[in-house]
Amino acid sequence: MPDKDLNIDLSLQLLPQVQLLIDAARSRAAAAVNAELTVLYWQIGKLLKENVLEGERAAYGKRVISCLSAELTTKYGKGWSPEQLRHCLRAAENFPDEQIVYTLCTKLSWSHFRKLIFIEDPLKREFYTEMCRTEGSSTRQLTDRIQSMLFERTASSKSPSVSARHFLALR
């Protein structure tokens, strides 16, 4: 019987450490999957931008996106709506530098990108992007900060763009 008690004691001692390892591995795996999906969505958006919206093709871009969406949904299932494809396109338009996207997707989720791509002012978008990247803000925190007009309130002077540039220079 003493061997059985020793085995139980040892397993109970190891349990928290093994659980930490499993949880950490799951977290890293989820982050890696999210980063890959974000890059995939950006690449799809870039492809759409280059092939559908360049030159004279913009007029039928909506039809192309609808047809592509239908084909992708048939082959891959849900998640390829025209709206999703437009989000991909907008991500490529607002984050045109591939290297920056690769760097950001290690810190930001696709949900972050979906919030950021609808910020029209490039400086404001960069401000919130950098804030999320450096502070590790969740999408909920990002949404709260956008709604509370944090960018506009950073202005201790009368010029929010000067304050924002100062904030970005400090990072």
Secondary structure, DSSP 8 states (H G I E B T S, - for coil): -HHHHHHHHHHHHHHHHHHHHHHHHHHHHHHHHHHHHHHHHHHHHHHHHHHTSSGGGGGGHHHHHHHHHHHHHHHH-SS--HHHHHHHHHHHHH---HHHHHHHTTT--HHHHHHHTT--SHHHHHHHHHHHHHHT--HHHHHHHHHTTHHHHT-SSS-HHHHHHHHHHH-
